[in-house]
Amino acid sequence: MDMNQLKALRLASPFKPFYLLTSDGERYLVERPYHLGMAPDASRFGVVTPDLTVRLLNPDQVLGVDLLPQEHESDLR
């Protein structure tokens, strides 16, 4: 996954929630911008999981993103 693309999604205004799709079949919801942290050198990043732990990932583990449909964004509030 291109870290610049991920950074752009995280910094988008207004922010739109999205799922990270990983090579091991997991989907991680990035509900808020602060649920995704990035290393300064873009070598890895962390995403907050539903049990409030942080899963560390390398960019090559992420296959893509899936934007949450706008009509479902209100379900997160």
RAHU-V639106 format. One record per residue. N is the residue number from 1. RES is the residue in one letter. SS is DSSP state (hx for helix, st for strand, lp for the rest). D_CENTER is the distance of its C-alpha to the mean C-alpha in Angstrom with 2 decimals. Layout:
BEGIN
n = [N | N]
res = [RES | RES]
ss = [SS | SS]
d_center = [D_CENTER | D_CENTER]
END
This chain:
BEGIN
n = [1 | 2 | 3 | 4 | 5 | 6 | 7 | 8 | 9 | 10 | 11 | 12 | 13 | 14 | 15 | 16 | 17 | 18 | 19 | 20 | 21 | 22 | 23 | 24 | 25 | 26 | 27 | 28 | 29 | 30 | 31 | 32 | 33 | 34 | 35 | 36 | 37 | 38 | 39 | 40 | 41 | 42 | 43 | 44 | 45 | 46 | 47 | 48 | 49 | 50 | 51 | 52 | 53 | 54 | 55 | 56 | 57 | 58 | 59 | 60 | 61 | 62 | 63 | 64 | 65 | 66 | 67 | 68 | 69 | 70 | 71 | 72 | 73 | 74 | 75 | 76 | 77]
res = [M | D | M | N | Q | L | K | A | L | R | L | A | S | P | F | K | P | F | Y | L | L | T | S | D | G | E | R | Y | L | V | E | R | P | Y | H | L | G | M | A | P | D | A | S | R | F | G | V | V | T | P | D | L | T | V | R | L | L | N | P | D | Q | V | L | G | V | D | L | L | P | Q | E | H | E | S | D | L | R]
ss = [lp | lp | hx | hx | hx | hx | hx | hx | hx | hx | hx | lp | lp | lp | lp | lp | lp | st | st | st | st | st | lp | lp | lp | lp | st | st | st | st | lp | lp | hx | hx | hx | st | st | st | lp | lp | lp | lp | lp | lp | st | st | st | st | lp | lp | lp | lp | lp | st | st | st | st | lp | hx | hx | hx | st | st | st | st | st | st | lp | lp | hx | hx | hx | hx | hx | hx | hx | lp]
d_center = [11.12 | 12.28 | 10.80 | 12.51 | 10.71 | 7.23 | 9.30 | 10.91 | 8.16 | 7.50 | 11.30 | 12.32 | 15.20 | 15.18 | 11.49 | 10.40 | 8.06 | 6.16 | 5.75 | 4.87 | 8.63 | 10.38 | 14.02 | 15.24 | 14.44 | 11.77 | 9.14 | 6.57 | 6.27 | 4.32 | 7.96 | 8.80 | 8.15 | 9.58 | 7.25 | 5.58 | 8.79 | 10.23 | 13.73 | 16.23 | 17.29 | 13.89 | 14.97 | 12.14 | 9.17 | 8.47 | 6.23 | 8.65 | 10.22 | 12.69 | 15.51 | 14.15 | 14.01 | 11.58 | 10.74 | 11.29 | 10.37 | 12.18 | 11.17 | 13.75 | 12.20 | 9.46 | 11.55 | 9.55 | 7.45 | 9.29 | 9.77 | 11.26 | 14.98 | 16.36 | 18.92 | 16.51 | 14.81 | 18.00 | 17.63 | 14.93 | 17.47]
END
